[in-house]
Amino acid sequence: MSEDSVKLQKYIADAGMCSRRAAEHLIDDGEVTVNGIVAKIGDRVTDGDTVAVRGREVKRSAPYTYIMLNKPAGVVTTMSDENGRRCVADLVTDVNARIYPVGRLDMYSDGLLILTDDGETTNMLSHPSGGKEKIYRVVFPGFAANEKIESLRQMRTITDRDGREQSIMRCDVDMLSRNSDETVVKMTLYEGRNRQIRRMCDSIGLKIKRLTRISYGGIELGDLPCGKWRYLTNDEIETLNSRGHY
């Protein structure tokens, strides 16, 4: 199958007929054919195939655009800024699509940011039920004591701006390196509270030297240079659109 192939349910959803979930039900019920043959879950198609739902041919719209950007610190995660600050739109001017950020990455953090014009994917990823883990590399100045690291692992509440407590899911914290100059950990979140890692660290007196998102929903930042972007591969798009299990 061509690299341009997509899952059948995505093709039907892209045609504007229904959601991916509803398309899966149609396929299960035998309501969908590909090139005249009754389709099954797992089938993949290209724009050259003839897809019909209940006997009516459907054509998907132009494929959506998905990119990853390595956002530098100091850049705002918006497509415009009324205060004239540099924003992510300034870094993707050569993308020929009206894309928008998926979720947030605060101004002082850097790393992986997904942008797309696929509203369904954006909504799925932005909702906690999407179950997409986010992995960060966090650098603290100096030697962070074991007790501080364990406090992050055990933390189940954080305080919002109004002083109210919010419940949070567990956060995995793995030690990467530690010496007298700095401590580096990997933190994995399974939900996305506003500025969650910074608020967690503030609550126990850990100052953050650098906060970098290195993975989102199974998509890895890799060696993409800071301030640069690239298109997601078809495999990465499918990984992003798959449902989580958390």
C-alpha positions as CSV (number, residue, x, y, z in Angstrom):
1,M,0.0,0.0,0.0
2,S,1.2,3.5,-0.8
3,E,2.7,5.8,1.8
4,D,-0.2,8.1,1.0
5,S,-2.7,5.6,2.3
6,V,-4.9,6.3,5.3
7,K,-7.2,4.2,7.5
8,L,-10.6,3.9,6.0
9,Q,-12.4,5.4,8.9
10,K,-10.2,8.5,8.7
11,Y,-10.9,8.8,4.9
12,I,-14.7,8.7,5.6
13,A,-14.3,11.3,8.4
14,D,-12.2,13.5,6.1
15,A,-15.0,13.4,3.6
16,G,-17.2,15.1,6.2
17,M,-19.7,12.4,6.5
18,C,-19.3,11.5,10.2
19,S,-16.7,11.1,12.9
20,R,-14.1,8.4,12.9
21,R,-15.9,6.6,15.6
22,A,-19.2,6.6,13.7
23,A,-17.3,5.5,10.5
24,E,-15.9,2.5,12.4
25,H,-19.5,1.5,13.2
26,L,-20.5,1.8,9.6
27,I,-17.6,-0.4,8.5
28,D,-18.4,-3.0,11.2
29,D,-22.0,-3.0,10.0
30,G,-20.9,-3.8,6.4
31,E,-22.2,-0.5,5.1
32,V,-18.9,0.5,3.5
33,T,-17.3,-0.8,0.3
34,V,-13.9,-0.1,-1.3
35,N,-13.7,-0.7,-5.0
36,G,-16.9,-2.6,-4.8
37,I,-15.7,-5.0,-2.0
38,V,-17.2,-4.8,1.5
39,A,-14.6,-3.2,3.7
40,K,-13.5,-4.3,7.2
41,I,-11.8,-2.5,10.1
42,G,-8.1,-2.1,9.4
43,D,-8.5,-1.5,5.7
44,R,-6.4,1.3,4.2
45,V,-7.2,3.4,1.1
46,T,-5.8,6.1,-1.1
47,D,-7.4,8.9,-3.0
48,G,-7.4,6.6,-6.1
49,D,-9.7,4.1,-4.5
50,T,-13.5,4.2,-4.8
51,V,-15.1,4.4,-1.3
52,A,-18.9,4.1,-1.0
53,V,-21.1,4.3,2.1
54,R,-24.5,2.6,1.7
55,G,-23.9,2.6,-2.0
56,R,-23.1,6.3,-2.2
57,E,-19.5,7.3,-3.3
58,V,-17.7,9.6,-0.9
59,K,-14.6,11.7,-1.5
60,R,-12.5,13.2,1.2
61,S,-11.5,16.8,1.3
62,A,-7.9,17.8,0.8
63,P,-5.7,16.1,3.5
64,Y,-5.2,18.0,6.7
65,T,-1.8,19.5,7.5
66,Y,0.1,18.3,10.6
67,I,3.5,19.7,11.6
68,M,5.8,19.7,14.6
69,L,7.6,22.8,15.7
70,N,10.6,23.0,18.1
71,K,9.4,26.1,19.9
72,P,12.1,28.3,21.4
73,A,11.7,29.7,24.9
74,G,10.4,33.2,24.8
75,V,7.9,32.6,22.0
76,V,4.2,32.7,22.8
77,T,2.0,29.7,21.8
78,T,-0.5,31.7,19.8
79,M,-1.0,32.7,16.2
80,S,-1.1,36.4,17.1
81,D,-0.3,38.6,20.1
82,E,-1.8,41.9,20.9
83,N,1.3,42.9,22.9
84,G,3.5,42.4,19.9
85,R,5.5,39.5,21.4
86,R,7.0,36.9,19.1
87,C,4.5,34.0,18.6
88,V,4.6,30.6,16.9
89,A,2.9,32.1,13.8
90,D,6.2,33.9,13.1
91,L,8.0,30.6,12.8
92,V,5.6,28.8,10.4
93,T,4.9,31.5,7.8
94,D,6.0,29.1,5.0
95,V,3.3,26.5,5.9
96,N,0.6,26.8,3.2
97,A,-2.4,26.1,5.6
98,R,-4.3,27.8,8.4
99,I,-2.9,25.7,11.2
100,Y,-3.3,26.2,14.9
101,P,-1.4,24.9,18.0
102,V,-2.7,21.8,19.7
103,G,-2.7,22.6,23.4
104,R,-0.3,25.0,25.1
105,L,3.4,25.3,25.8
106,D,4.1,28.2,28.1
107,M,6.2,31.1,26.9
108,Y,9.2,30.2,29.0
109,S,9.3,26.5,28.0
110,D,10.7,25.1,24.7
111,G,10.3,22.0,22.7
112,L,7.7,20.0,20.8
113,L,4.5,21.7,19.7
114,I,2.0,20.2,17.3
115,L,0.1,22.4,14.9
116,T,-2.7,21.3,12.5
117,D,-5.9,22.4,10.7
118,D,-7.7,19.2,11.8
119,G,-10.2,20.4,14.3
120,E,-11.3,16.9,15.4
121,T,-7.8,15.9,16.2
122,T,-7.2,19.1,18.1
123,N,-10.3,18.6,20.2
124,M,-9.4,14.9,20.9
125,L,-5.9,15.8,22.0
126,S,-7.0,18.7,24.1
127,H,-9.4,16.6,26.1
128,P,-8.2,14.5,29.1
129,S,-10.0,11.5,27.7
130,G,-7.6,11.6,24.7
131,G,-5.1,9.9,27.0
132,K,-2.0,11.3,25.3
133,E,1.1,11.4,27.4
134,K,3.4,14.4,27.4
135,I,7.0,13.9,28.3
136,Y,9.3,16.7,29.4
137,R,13.0,17.1,30.2
138,V,13.3,19.3,33.3
139,V,16.5,20.8,34.5
140,F,16.9,22.1,38.1
141,P,20.0,24.1,39.3
142,G,22.0,22.2,41.8
143,F,21.6,18.9,43.5
144,A,17.9,18.0,44.0
145,A,17.3,15.8,47.0
146,N,15.6,12.5,46.7
147,E,12.8,13.7,49.0
148,K,12.0,16.5,46.5
149,I,11.9,14.1,43.5
150,E,9.7,11.6,45.5
151,S,7.4,14.5,46.4
152,L,6.8,15.1,42.7
153,R,6.0,11.4,42.2
154,Q,3.5,11.4,45.1
155,M,1.8,14.7,44.4
156,R,-1.9,14.5,43.7
157,T,-3.0,18.1,44.1
158,I,-1.8,21.5,43.0
159,T,-3.0,25.0,43.8
160,D,-4.5,27.3,41.1
161,R,-4.1,31.1,40.8
162,D,-7.0,31.6,43.1
163,G,-5.6,29.4,45.9
164,R,-7.9,26.5,45.2
165,E,-6.7,23.0,45.2
166,Q,-6.9,20.9,42.0
167,S,-6.7,17.1,41.8
168,I,-4.0,15.8,39.3
169,M,-3.2,12.4,38.0
170,R,0.1,10.7,38.9
171,C,3.2,12.0,37.2
172,D,6.1,9.7,36.4
173,V,9.5,11.2,37.3
174,D,12.7,9.5,36.2
175,M,16.2,10.6,37.1
176,L,18.4,11.3,34.1
177,S,21.4,12.8,35.7
178,R,22.4,14.7,38.9
179,N,25.5,16.4,40.3
180,S,26.3,19.5,42.3
181,D,25.7,21.8,39.3
182,E,22.3,20.6,38.1
183,T,19.7,17.8,38.3
184,V,17.9,16.6,35.1
185,V,14.7,14.5,35.3
186,K,12.1,13.2,32.8
187,M,8.5,14.0,33.8
188,T,5.6,12.2,32.1
189,L,2.1,13.8,32.4
190,Y,-1.1,12.0,31.5
191,E,-3.2,15.2,31.5
192,G,-2.5,18.8,30.8
193,R,-3.3,21.2,33.7
194,N,-2.2,24.8,33.0
195,R,1.5,25.2,33.8
196,Q,1.3,22.0,35.8
197,I,5.0,21.1,36.0
198,R,5.9,24.6,37.1
199,R,3.2,24.7,39.7
200,M,4.2,21.3,41.0
201,C,7.8,22.3,41.4
202,D,6.9,25.7,42.9
203,S,4.9,24.0,45.6
204,I,7.9,22.2,46.9
205,G,10.5,24.9,46.3
206,L,12.2,23.4,43.2
207,K,13.3,26.1,40.8
208,I,13.2,25.2,37.1
209,K,16.2,26.1,35.0
210,R,14.9,24.7,31.8
211,L,11.6,22.9,30.8
212,T,11.6,21.2,27.4
213,R,8.7,19.0,25.9
214,I,10.4,16.1,24.1
215,S,7.4,13.9,23.3
216,Y,3.6,14.4,22.7
217,G,1.2,11.4,22.2
218,G,4.0,9.1,21.1
219,I,5.5,11.7,18.7
220,E,9.2,12.4,19.5
221,L,10.9,15.8,19.0
222,G,14.1,14.0,18.0
223,D,16.9,16.2,16.6
224,L,14.6,18.9,15.0
225,P,16.6,22.2,15.5
226,C,15.2,24.8,17.8
227,G,12.9,27.2,15.9
228,K,12.4,24.8,12.9
229,W,9.4,22.8,11.9
230,R,8.7,19.7,9.7
231,Y,5.6,17.8,8.5
232,L,4.5,14.8,10.4
233,T,4.9,11.4,8.7
234,N,1.8,9.3,8.0
235,D,2.8,6.9,10.8
236,E,3.1,9.8,13.2
237,I,-0.3,11.2,12.2
238,E,-1.9,7.8,12.8
239,T,-0.2,7.6,16.2
240,L,-1.4,11.0,17.1
241,N,-5.0,10.1,16.1
242,S,-5.1,6.8,17.9
243,R,-7.0,6.8,21.2
244,G,-5.0,6.6,24.4
245,H,-5.4,3.9,27.1
246,Y,-4.9,5.8,30.3
